[in-house]
Amino acid sequence: MQTLDEMLALHLLTADQHAEISAWVAQAKTPEAIMQMRPALWRRLELASVLMDFDADLMQPPMQV
């Protein structure tokens, strides 16, 4: 949910999109269920992820402790 909040703060999602995505994710019990989000909303989420360079964080090696 923090990432969705960041997307909203960066104006990558509207308040309505944020609310709809948050509600969908909260009721979805599996990753597969999340992916059943309506296509237009899913595309918006994908675009916001790209604009945030979300995948770059996933490509970083784990921090050494």
C-alpha positions in Angstrom: 0.0 0.0 0.0 2.9 2.3 0.6 3.8 2.2 -3.1 0.2 3.1 -4.0 0.4 6.0 -1.6 3.6 7.2 -3.3 2.0 6.9 -6.7 -0.8 9.1 -5.5 1.6 11.6 -3.9 3.5 11.8 -7.2 0.2 12.4 -9.1 0.7 9.1 -11.0 -2.7 7.9 -9.9 -5.8 9.9 -9.2 -7.5 9.7 -5.9 -10.3 7.6 -7.5 -7.7 5.2 -9.1 -5.8 4.9 -5.8 -9.1 4.1 -3.9 -10.2 1.5 -6.5 -6.8 -0.2 -6.7 -6.5 -0.2 -2.9 -9.9 -1.8 -2.5 -9.2 -4.4 -5.2 -5.9 -5.4 -3.6 -7.5 -5.5 -0.1 -10.1 -8.0 -1.2 -7.9 -10.1 -3.5 -6.6 -13.2 -1.7 -3.9 -14.2 -4.2 -1.6 -12.6 -6.8 -3.7 -14.2 -9.5 -6.8 -12.4 -8.1 -5.0 -9.1 -8.1 -4.2 -9.6 -11.8 -7.9 -9.9 -12.5 -8.2 -6.1 -12.0 -10.1 -4.4 -14.8 -7.7 -3.9 -17.7 -7.8 -0.1 -17.8 -6.9 0.2 -14.1 -4.2 -2.5 -14.5 -2.6 -0.5 -17.3 -2.6 2.6 -15.2 -0.9 0.8 -12.4 1.7 -0.6 -14.8 2.4 2.9 -16.2 2.7 4.4 -12.7 5.2 1.6 -11.8 7.3 2.3 -14.9 7.3 6.0 -14.2 8.4 5.3 -10.7 11.1 3.0 -12.0 9.7 0.4 -9.6 11.5 -2.5 -11.2 14.9 -0.9 -10.7 14.4 -1.4 -6.9 13.8 -5.1 -7.5 17.0 -5.4 -9.6 19.2 -4.1 -6.8 21.3 -6.7 -5.0 20.4 -7.3 -1.3 22.1 -5.1 1.2 25.0 -6.6 3.0 24.6 -6.5 6.7 
